[in-house]
Amino acid sequence: MLELLTPRENPARAIYGVIMIGALMAAESGSHETYVEALVSAAIASLIYWLAHAYAELLTRRLRDHTRLSARGLGRALAHERALLAGAALPMAALVIAGLAGAGPEAAVTAGLWTSIAAIAALEALAGVRAGASRGELALEVSVGLALGAAIFALKLVLH
């Protein structure tokens, strides 16, 4: 599953998708009456972020290179940023699985939030293992991921 979050093209967007949906779930925890509402909210946010990143990258290139907007350029930008959707899908899948298992909306959102946090820590561990990190270096890398996860969880605590 972590391989899905580290595509060769634009892995940063997949990681961003995990973080973004985790933060959204932390912010919205307890604000939905059904888990379907929470899922739809996350899906809409994911699409907005995907479109925003593709648009911003394309507009930046057009401003820098003095080029016109084209359907082909837009299509390439959307394809390049699609990794964001893959990253966002992981916590959203946890939300769906929790909902199907009978969890209430808040518990399902919390499952998505914890999945985001675990994925960030696991990606740090994967990066360390791939780099041949020592145990101490690996501990540092996972700690960085957990610190980011703790910041996302702190958002939930502050807002609720």
Number of C-alpha atoms within 10 A of each C-alpha: 7 13 10 13 27 20 15 10 12 15 19 16 26 25 23 20 27 29 24 23 28 33 22 21 32 24 20 20 21 20 14 15 11 14 22 15 13 25 23 12 17 24 17 12 16 24 16 12 21 24 18 14 19 22 16 13 17 21 18 12 14 14 11 9 9 10 12 10 11 10 8 9 16 17 12 14 20 19 12 17 24 21 26 27 22 22 28 30 21 24 32 28 16 20 29 21 15 20 21 12 10 11 17 16 23 21 17 31 32 25 24 30 30 20 21 29 25 17 25 26 21 17 19 21 22 19 16 19 15 9 10 11 16 11 11 9 14 19 15 16 22 21 16 16 21 19 15 16 24 14 14 24 20 15 18 21 12 9 10 12
